[in-house]
Amino acid sequence: VPMSVLSCMKYLMFIFNVLVFAGGTCLAGMGVWVAVDPAGFQDIVAARAVLSAGAWLLLAVGIALSLLGFLGCCGALRRSRPLLLL
């Protein structure tokens, strides 16, 4: 495999993992906002327990995706197979 193809794959993996990291960070931010904001969503969340559980689930999924994206970025830059397989 030519070196230029491997370099292109490295940068594509990095860009994809940056997008996963950014999406996870946005989900975590939304989860915190829904769980904490007393003026906006708290009235709706207090009325329905499903929305409260959804906010915590959104936060957990966002943190997991952020961690996965960060480790993927590190693995792509270092060409670390264990980090990419994780």
C-alpha positions as CSV (number, residue, x, y, z in Angstrom):
1,V,0.0,0.0,0.0
2,P,1.5,3.4,-1.0
3,M,2.5,5.7,1.8
4,S,0.1,8.5,0.5
5,V,-2.9,6.2,1.0
6,L,-1.9,5.4,4.5
7,S,-1.4,9.1,5.3
8,C,-4.8,9.9,3.8
9,M,-6.4,7.1,5.9
10,K,-4.7,8.5,9.0
11,Y,-6.1,12.0,8.5
12,L,-9.6,10.7,7.6
13,M,-9.6,8.6,10.8
14,F,-8.5,11.7,12.7
15,I,-11.2,13.9,11.2
16,F,-13.9,11.2,11.8
17,N,-12.8,10.9,15.4
18,V,-12.9,14.7,15.9
19,L,-16.5,14.7,14.6
20,V,-17.4,11.9,17.1
21,F,-15.7,13.8,19.9
22,A,-17.5,17.0,18.9
23,G,-20.8,15.2,18.8
24,G,-20.3,13.6,22.1
25,T,-19.3,16.9,23.7
26,C,-22.5,18.5,22.3
27,L,-24.6,15.6,23.7
28,A,-23.0,15.9,27.1
29,G,-23.6,19.6,27.0
30,M,-27.3,19.1,26.2
31,G,-27.6,16.5,28.9
32,V,-26.1,18.9,31.5
33,W,-28.3,21.7,30.2
34,V,-31.5,19.6,30.5
35,A,-30.6,18.2,33.9
36,V,-29.4,21.5,35.5
37,D,-31.2,24.4,34.0
38,P,-33.9,25.5,36.5
39,A,-35.7,27.9,34.3
40,G,-35.8,26.1,31.0
41,F,-36.2,22.4,31.1
42,Q,-36.6,21.8,34.8
43,D,-40.3,22.3,34.8
44,I,-40.8,19.8,32.0
45,V,-38.3,17.3,33.5
46,A,-39.9,17.5,37.0
47,A,-43.3,16.7,35.5
48,R,-42.1,13.6,33.6
49,A,-39.6,11.2,35.1
50,V,-38.8,9.8,31.6
51,L,-37.3,13.1,30.6
52,S,-35.2,13.2,33.7
53,A,-33.8,9.7,33.0
54,G,-33.4,10.8,29.3
55,A,-31.3,13.7,30.4
56,W,-28.9,11.5,32.4
57,L,-28.8,9.0,29.6
58,L,-27.9,11.8,27.2
59,L,-25.2,12.9,29.5
60,A,-23.7,9.4,29.8
61,V,-23.8,8.7,26.1
62,G,-22.2,12.1,25.4
63,I,-19.4,11.4,27.8
64,A,-18.8,8.0,26.4
65,L,-18.7,9.3,22.8
66,S,-16.3,12.1,23.8
67,L,-13.9,9.6,25.4
68,L,-14.2,7.3,22.5
69,G,-13.5,10.2,20.0
70,F,-10.6,11.5,22.0
71,L,-8.9,8.0,22.2
72,G,-9.6,7.6,18.5
73,C,-7.9,10.9,17.7
74,C,-4.8,9.9,19.8
75,G,-4.8,6.5,18.2
76,A,-5.0,7.9,14.7
77,L,-2.2,10.4,15.2
78,R,0.1,7.9,16.9
79,R,-0.9,5.0,14.6
80,S,-1.6,3.0,17.8
81,R,-3.6,-0.1,16.9
82,P,-4.9,-0.8,20.5
83,L,-6.3,2.7,20.8
84,L,-8.0,2.4,17.4
85,L,-9.4,-1.0,18.2
86,L,-10.8,0.3,21.5
